C-alpha cells in the first residue's frame, strides 16, 4: 500500500460514510465512538493526517483493523438501522450483511488476502463468519454442544481465532481454512477463555480467567496455552494483539490503574509507561517493527499514543501538525508500513495537550 492510494481510500470513505453509519451497543474492547476517524501517514519523524470528515449527528462507527493492503474493517449504522460489518478497499466501501437471517453484523479483522472475520446475530444465536469477495460468507461453527461463536482474528493461512459458547461456558477456539474447529482450553483454575488475535505462525493470544479477574494467555501449537502473567502487584491482564515475531501487547491492571504492556517473544513483560497524568492505558496493536499503538487516559481525557523502542510512549497529538484542529483520543491499529488508524474529535479548546 502506498500513500497516494491511502488518500484515495479515505476519500471514498468520506463520500460514503453517511450511507453506512448510528448509535448501537459496543462489544468488548470498544469505547464510546468518537466523531472523527483519521489515517496517520508516516513522514520523517512525524505524521501527516487524512481526515475523512465529521460524522453526522446521531451516527456511530467502530473501526477494528487495518491490513497491509490498506483495507479497513469495522461496523457502522445509520439512522434507525442496525449495525453492519464493512470492509473498505481502494475503490469502494462494501457492506457485509452477515449470515442469512442476521439483523446485526460486525467485522473484527482482515488479513492481507482481504478475508474478513466477524460475527452476526442470527435468528437464534450469535454466529462467527469468514467472508471473501469471491466466496461470500462461510459459517464458522461452534464446538459440539455449543450454540454460539465469535471470530476475532485471521491470518493469511485462513486460520481464525475466536470463541465458542454454550451451556459449558465460553472457550477459545481455532478454525482451519476448511472450517474445522479446535478448542484451545483455558488456563488452570479458569472458567472461560476468549481468543482475540492470531499471527502467521498460528500462535493465538487472548484472555482467560474467572470473572471479573482475567489473565493474558499465549497459545501455540507446540506448547498449548500458557499464562503470560502481569506486572508486579497487579490483579489481571489481557493480551489483544500479536505480531509475527511473537511479541504480544495488551494491558495489566491493579489498584493503581491499568498500564499498557509488551510481552516479548523472549518471555519478558515490559511496562510501556504512560502519558503525563495517565492512569488507564491500553495497547491495541503492534506491527512487525515492534511499534505499538493504543490510548492513555486520565479521569477527564483520553489521548492516542505511539510507543517505539527508541522513543518510548509518545502522544500522537505531538506528532501531527500543531494547528490540526482536532484531538486524537485512541490509536486503534497500525500496519507494517507504520500507517495508523486513530479516532478523535474536534478540538474545542484551541490545543491538544497531553493528559
Order of alpha helices (4+ residues) and beta strands (2+ residues): alpha-beta-beta-beta-beta-beta-beta-beta-beta-beta-beta-beta-beta-beta-beta-beta-beta-beta-beta-beta-beta-beta-beta-beta-beta-beta-beta-beta-beta
